[in-house]
Amino acid sequence: MADEAAVHSIGDRLERAIQRHADTPGEISRGEREKPRSLRRNVIWLAITVVSLYLVFPSLLDTFASWHQITRFSTVSLLVMFCLQVGVCACLWDLQRVALHGVRWRPVIAAQLASNALSNIAPGGGPVGATLQYRIFVAAGLDGPTVVSSLTAVNLLVFAIVLGLPVFAIPFALRGPVSHNLLEAAVAGVIAFAAMVAVWAFLLRTDRPLAWVGRVAQSARNRIRRHATPLTDLPQRLLTERDRINAGLGARWERALATAVGRWLLDFVTLLAALAAIGSHPRPSLALMAFCGAKALGNIPVTPGGLGFVEAGMTALLALAGVDPADAVLATFVYRLFSYWLPLPFGLVGIALAPRSATPPPESEPASS
């Protein structure tokens, strides 16, 4: 069962996607044979993207129509949101360095900036962005298989954490109104960060709790979809993916876990800062659910970076969380301004920083040093 689970695992699909797009020496001939098929696939995806953008264009238009209200934001609040997004990038840089065992900062920063920008403009941008990261790291002299395994581990960890964020919001959603005192909010944020790191650390190092989660999710799925083929190996799949993450991160998995959690919390706080700056204070637990729902829509690969789907979903979900619809549109616009549009020009900075040719490390100082 373990072998069967591994064949269908998310990690295997991620690795194959990176290897399929990358011009690795062992796969060039096969890639040449698949060029006509790849061209047809790209044309189909382009057509799907155009149709999808047409369908979500009204929601995009509504969001951008609120640009003139940006004067409601103070210079300080805009600067805070910018710094929070820099913190998001810094977490990703450190996470990738841990996975690559201490590679130099320059290729890590270059790869993240360039691949993030490409992922936000290319249809189905996730694998395309990961492939650009692969090529930049290989050009910096890193071993190809090591890069593939580290990229897979990082993506799995980041995806797993955002998938589990709504679970942490449920207990707080069941409570009454929360205080908007800044100090209490800061303390609650620190406690939430520590709790999330502790829970994920427990799941990463022990088998039984993760297998139990898999059995519960498997049972719920089979009950909901009674007429579908029942799942039987979800617990083993989760353990397989967990082992892949641990193998990719090595002994410094604690630091990687902290930065991965910090990446999502800083991103979420950016949205809260946008809401607070215009006087909107929804319950953080409900705002977190709206944030996670919008991020799930962002994974729909039919538009670059979930363009249109995120705007429509986040606006609607924030309204359901109690935010005034006009404020929800404006907060979504400013949040996406910093998290989606602003990183695009920084992709050029990443390209400028990227190494132009492979520079193998000296024998006495391997790439992991």
C-alpha positions as CSV (number, residue, x, y, z in Angstrom):
1,M,0.0,0.0,0.0
2,A,2.9,2.4,0.7
3,D,4.1,2.0,-2.9
4,E,0.7,2.6,-4.3
5,A,0.2,5.7,-2.1
6,A,3.6,7.1,-3.2
7,V,2.7,6.7,-6.9
8,H,-0.4,8.9,-6.4
9,S,1.2,11.3,-3.9
10,I,1.2,15.1,-4.3
11,G,4.9,15.1,-3.8
12,D,5.5,12.8,-6.8
13,R,3.3,14.9,-9.0
14,L,5.2,18.0,-7.9
15,E,8.5,16.4,-8.7
16,R,7.3,15.2,-12.1
17,A,6.0,18.6,-12.9
18,I,9.4,20.3,-12.2
19,Q,11.3,17.6,-14.1
20,R,8.9,17.8,-17.1
21,H,9.4,21.5,-17.5
22,A,13.1,21.5,-16.7
23,D,15.7,20.7,-19.5
24,T,17.5,18.1,-17.4
25,P,20.2,16.2,-19.4
26,G,18.5,12.8,-19.0
27,E,15.2,14.0,-20.3
28,I,16.0,16.2,-23.3
29,S,15.4,13.6,-25.9
30,R,12.0,12.6,-24.4
31,G,11.1,16.3,-24.2
32,E,11.8,16.7,-27.9
33,R,9.4,13.9,-28.7
34,E,6.7,15.5,-26.5
35,K,7.0,19.0,-28.0
36,P,3.9,18.7,-30.2
37,R,1.9,17.4,-27.3
38,S,3.2,20.1,-25.1
39,L,2.3,22.8,-27.6
40,R,-1.3,21.5,-27.8
41,R,-1.5,21.5,-24.0
42,N,-0.3,25.1,-23.8
43,V,-2.8,26.2,-26.4
44,I,-5.6,24.5,-24.6
45,W,-4.5,26.1,-21.3
46,L,-4.3,29.5,-22.9
47,A,-7.8,29.2,-24.3
48,I,-9.1,28.2,-20.8
49,T,-7.3,31.1,-19.2
50,V,-8.8,33.6,-21.7
51,V,-12.3,32.3,-21.1
52,S,-11.8,32.3,-17.3
53,L,-10.5,35.9,-17.3
54,Y,-13.5,36.9,-19.4
55,L,-15.8,35.3,-16.8
56,V,-14.1,36.9,-13.8
57,F,-13.5,40.3,-15.5
58,P,-16.5,42.0,-13.8
59,S,-15.2,41.1,-10.3
60,L,-11.8,42.4,-11.3
61,L,-13.3,45.6,-12.6
62,D,-15.2,46.1,-9.4
63,T,-12.1,45.6,-7.3
64,F,-9.9,48.0,-9.4
65,A,-12.7,50.6,-9.4
66,S,-12.0,51.2,-5.7
67,W,-8.4,52.5,-6.4
68,H,-9.4,56.1,-5.9
69,Q,-10.4,55.3,-2.3
70,I,-6.8,54.4,-1.5
71,T,-6.5,57.8,0.2
72,R,-8.4,56.3,3.1
73,F,-5.2,54.5,4.0
74,S,-2.5,56.4,5.9
75,T,1.1,56.4,4.7
76,V,2.0,54.5,7.9
77,S,-0.6,51.7,7.2
78,L,0.7,51.3,3.6
79,L,4.2,51.1,4.8
80,V,3.3,48.5,7.4
81,M,1.6,46.3,4.8
82,F,4.7,46.6,2.6
83,C,7.0,45.6,5.5
84,L,4.7,42.6,6.2
85,Q,5.0,41.4,2.6
86,V,8.8,41.8,2.8
87,G,8.6,39.6,5.9
88,V,6.6,37.0,3.9
89,C,9.4,37.0,1.3
90,A,12.1,36.7,4.0
91,C,10.3,33.7,5.5
92,L,10.3,32.0,2.1
93,W,14.0,32.8,1.6
94,D,15.0,31.3,4.9
95,L,12.8,28.3,4.4
96,Q,14.4,27.6,1.0
97,R,17.9,28.1,2.5
98,V,17.1,25.5,5.2
99,A,15.9,23.0,2.5
100,L,19.0,23.6,0.5
101,H,21.2,23.3,3.6
102,G,22.6,26.8,3.8
103,V,23.1,27.8,0.2
104,R,24.1,31.5,-0.4
105,W,21.4,34.1,0.0
106,R,21.8,35.6,-3.5
107,P,20.5,32.6,-5.6
108,V,17.7,32.0,-3.0
109,I,16.5,35.6,-3.2
110,A,16.8,35.7,-7.0
111,A,14.9,32.4,-7.4
112,Q,12.1,33.4,-5.2
113,L,11.6,36.9,-6.6
114,A,11.8,35.7,-10.2
115,S,9.7,32.5,-9.8
116,N,7.0,34.3,-7.8
117,A,6.6,36.9,-10.5
118,L,6.5,34.3,-13.2
119,S,3.9,32.2,-11.2
120,N,1.7,35.3,-11.0
121,I,1.7,35.9,-14.8
122,A,1.9,32.4,-16.3
123,P,-1.2,30.2,-16.7
124,G,-0.8,27.2,-14.3
125,G,2.1,29.2,-12.9
126,G,3.0,27.0,-9.9
127,P,5.0,24.4,-11.8
128,V,6.4,27.0,-14.2
129,G,7.6,29.1,-11.3
130,A,9.2,26.1,-9.6
131,T,11.0,25.2,-12.8
132,L,12.5,28.7,-13.0
133,Q,13.7,28.2,-9.4
134,Y,15.2,24.9,-10.4
135,R,17.1,26.4,-13.2
136,I,18.4,29.3,-11.1
137,F,19.7,27.0,-8.4
138,V,21.3,24.6,-10.9
139,A,23.0,27.6,-12.6
140,A,24.3,28.5,-9.1
141,G,26.1,25.1,-9.0
142,L,23.6,23.1,-7.0
143,D,22.9,19.4,-7.6
144,G,19.7,19.0,-9.7
145,P,18.1,16.1,-7.8
146,T,18.7,17.8,-4.5
147,V,17.1,21.0,-5.8
148,V,14.0,19.0,-6.9
149,S,13.6,17.3,-3.6
150,S,14.0,20.5,-1.6
151,L,11.5,22.4,-3.8
152,T,9.0,19.5,-3.4
153,A,9.5,19.5,0.4
154,V,9.1,23.3,0.7
155,N,5.9,23.3,-1.4
156,L,4.4,20.4,0.5
157,L,5.1,22.1,3.8
158,V,3.7,25.5,2.8
159,F,0.6,23.8,1.2
160,A,0.0,21.7,4.3
161,I,0.1,24.6,6.7
162,V,-2.4,26.8,4.7
163,L,-4.6,23.7,4.4
164,G,-4.6,23.4,8.2
165,L,-5.1,27.1,9.0
166,P,-9.0,27.0,9.1
167,V,-8.8,24.3,11.8
168,F,-7.0,26.7,14.1
169,A,-9.7,29.3,13.5
170,I,-12.7,27.0,14.5
171,P,-12.1,27.2,18.3
172,F,-11.9,31.0,18.2
173,A,-14.9,31.3,15.9
174,L,-17.0,29.5,18.6
175,R,-16.1,32.1,21.2
176,G,-17.8,35.4,21.7
177,P,-16.6,38.8,20.5
178,V,-12.9,39.5,21.0
179,S,-11.2,42.6,22.2
180,H,-9.7,45.0,19.7
181,N,-7.1,46.1,22.1
182,L,-3.8,46.2,20.2
183,L,-1.7,44.6,23.0
184,E,-4.2,41.8,23.4
185,A,-4.3,41.2,19.7
186,A,-0.5,41.1,19.6
187,V,-0.4,38.6,22.5
188,A,-3.1,36.4,20.8
189,G,-1.0,36.5,17.6
190,V,2.1,35.3,19.4
191,I,0.1,32.5,21.1
192,A,-1.4,31.4,17.8
193,F,2.0,31.3,16.2
194,A,3.4,29.2,19.0
195,A,0.4,26.9,19.0
196,M,0.6,26.3,15.3
197,V,4.3,25.6,15.4
198,A,3.8,23.2,18.3
199,V,1.0,21.3,16.6
200,W,2.7,21.0,13.3
201,A,6.0,19.9,15.0
202,F,4.0,17.2,16.8
203,L,2.5,16.0,13.5
204,L,5.9,16.0,11.7
205,R,7.6,13.9,14.3
206,T,4.9,11.3,15.3
207,D,2.9,8.8,13.2
208,R,-0.2,8.0,15.2
209,P,-1.8,11.5,15.4
210,L,-1.2,12.1,11.6
211,A,-2.6,8.7,10.7
212,W,-5.6,9.4,12.9
213,V,-6.2,12.7,11.0
214,G,-6.0,10.8,7.8
215,R,-8.5,8.2,9.0
216,V,-11.0,10.9,10.1
217,A,-10.6,12.8,6.8
218,Q,-10.9,9.6,4.8
219,S,-14.1,8.5,6.7
220,A,-15.7,12.0,6.2
221,R,-14.9,12.0,2.5
222,N,-16.2,8.5,2.0
223,R,-19.5,9.4,3.8
224,I,-20.0,12.6,1.8
225,R,-19.2,10.9,-1.5
226,R,-21.0,7.6,-1.1
227,H,-21.2,6.8,-4.8
228,A,-17.5,7.5,-5.5
229,T,-14.8,4.9,-5.2
230,P,-13.9,4.9,-1.5
231,L,-10.5,6.1,-0.3
232,T,-8.5,3.5,1.6
233,D,-5.0,4.8,1.8
234,L,-5.2,8.4,2.9
235,P,-3.5,7.9,6.2
236,Q,-0.5,6.2,4.4
237,R,-0.4,9.0,1.9
238,L,-0.2,11.6,4.6
239,L,2.7,9.7,6.3
240,T,4.4,9.4,2.9
241,E,4.2,13.1,2.3
242,R,5.3,13.9,5.9
243,D,8.4,11.7,5.4
244,R,9.2,13.5,2.2
245,I,9.0,16.8,4.0
246,N,11.3,15.6,6.8
247,A,13.8,14.1,4.3
248,G,13.9,17.4,2.3
249,L,14.3,19.7,5.3
250,G,16.8,17.6,7.3
251,A,17.9,18.3,10.9
252,R,16.8,21.9,10.8
253,W,13.1,21.1,10.3
254,E,12.1,23.2,13.4
255,R,13.4,26.4,11.8
256,A,11.8,25.5,8.5
257,L,8.5,24.9,10.2
258,A,8.6,28.2,12.1
259,T,9.4,30.2,8.9
260,A,6.6,28.4,6.9
261,V,4.0,29.2,9.6
262,G,5.4,32.8,9.8
263,R,5.0,33.1,6.0
264,W,1.2,32.5,6.2
265,L,0.6,34.5,9.4
266,L,2.4,37.6,8.0
267,D,0.4,37.3,4.8
268,F,-2.9,37.1,6.9
269,V,-1.9,40.0,9.1
270,T,-1.4,42.0,5.9
271,L,-5.1,41.5,5.2
272,L,-6.0,42.4,8.8
273,A,-3.9,45.5,8.5
274,A,-5.8,46.5,5.4
275,L,-9.1,46.1,7.1
276,A,-8.1,47.8,10.3
277,A,-6.7,50.8,8.3
278,I,-10.2,51.6,7.0
279,G,-11.9,51.0,10.3
280,S,-13.1,47.5,9.8
281,H,-12.6,45.0,12.6
282,P,-14.1,41.6,11.8
283,R,-13.5,38.7,14.1
284,P,-10.0,37.4,13.2
285,S,-11.2,33.8,13.2
286,L,-13.8,34.6,10.5
287,A,-11.4,36.7,8.6
288,L,-8.9,33.8,8.7
289,M,-11.5,31.5,7.2
290,A,-12.2,34.1,4.4
291,F,-8.4,34.4,3.8
292,C,-8.0,30.6,3.5
293,G,-11.0,30.3,1.2
294,A,-9.5,33.0,-1.1
295,K,-6.1,31.2,-1.0
296,A,-7.8,28.0,-2.0
297,L,-9.4,29.8,-5.0
298,G,-5.9,31.1,-5.8
299,N,-4.8,27.6,-6.5
300,I,-7.2,27.2,-9.4
301,P,-4.7,27.0,-12.2
302,V,-6.9,28.5,-15.0
303,T,-5.8,32.1,-14.4
304,P,-2.4,33.4,-13.4
305,G,-2.1,33.6,-9.6
306,G,-5.8,33.0,-9.3
307,L,-6.4,36.4,-10.8
308,G,-10.1,37.3,-10.6
309,F,-11.0,34.2,-8.5
310,V,-9.2,35.5,-5.5
311,E,-10.6,39.0,-5.8
312,A,-14.2,37.7,-6.2
313,G,-13.8,35.0,-3.5
314,M,-12.1,37.2,-0.9
315,T,-14.6,40.1,-1.3
316,A,-17.6,37.7,-0.9
317,L,-16.1,35.8,2.0
318,L,-15.1,39.0,3.9
319,A,-18.7,40.2,3.4
320,L,-19.9,36.9,5.0
321,A,-17.5,37.5,7.8
322,G,-19.3,40.8,8.6
323,V,-17.2,43.3,6.7
324,D,-19.1,46.0,4.9
325,P,-19.2,45.0,1.2
326,A,-17.6,48.3,0.1
327,D,-14.8,47.9,2.7
328,A,-14.3,44.3,1.6
329,V,-13.7,45.4,-2.0
330,L,-11.3,48.1,-0.9
331,A,-9.4,45.9,1.5
332,T,-9.1,43.1,-1.1
333,F,-7.8,45.6,-3.7
334,V,-5.1,46.9,-1.3
335,Y,-4.2,43.4,-0.1
336,R,-3.8,42.2,-3.7
337,L,-1.8,45.3,-4.5
338,F,0.9,44.3,-2.1
339,S,0.7,40.5,-2.3
340,Y,0.1,40.1,-6.1
341,W,0.9,43.2,-8.2
342,L,3.8,44.7,-6.3
343,P,6.0,41.6,-6.5
344,L,5.7,41.5,-10.3
345,P,8.4,44.2,-11.0
346,F,10.6,42.7,-8.4
347,G,10.8,39.6,-10.6
348,L,13.1,41.7,-12.8
349,V,15.3,42.2,-9.8
350,G,15.4,38.4,-9.3
351,I,16.4,37.9,-13.0
352,A,19.2,40.5,-12.6
353,L,20.5,38.7,-9.4
354,A,20.3,35.2,-10.9
355,P,23.6,33.6,-11.8
356,R,24.3,33.3,-15.5
357,S,26.2,30.0,-15.5
358,A,26.9,27.1,-13.2
359,T,29.7,27.7,-10.8
360,P,30.6,24.3,-9.2
361,P,31.6,24.7,-5.5
362,P,35.1,23.7,-4.6
363,E,35.6,20.1,-3.4
364,S,36.6,21.2,0.1
365,E,33.4,23.3,0.4
366,P,30.3,21.5,-0.8
367,A,27.1,23.4,-1.8
368,S,25.5,22.6,1.5
369,S,28.0,24.7,3.4
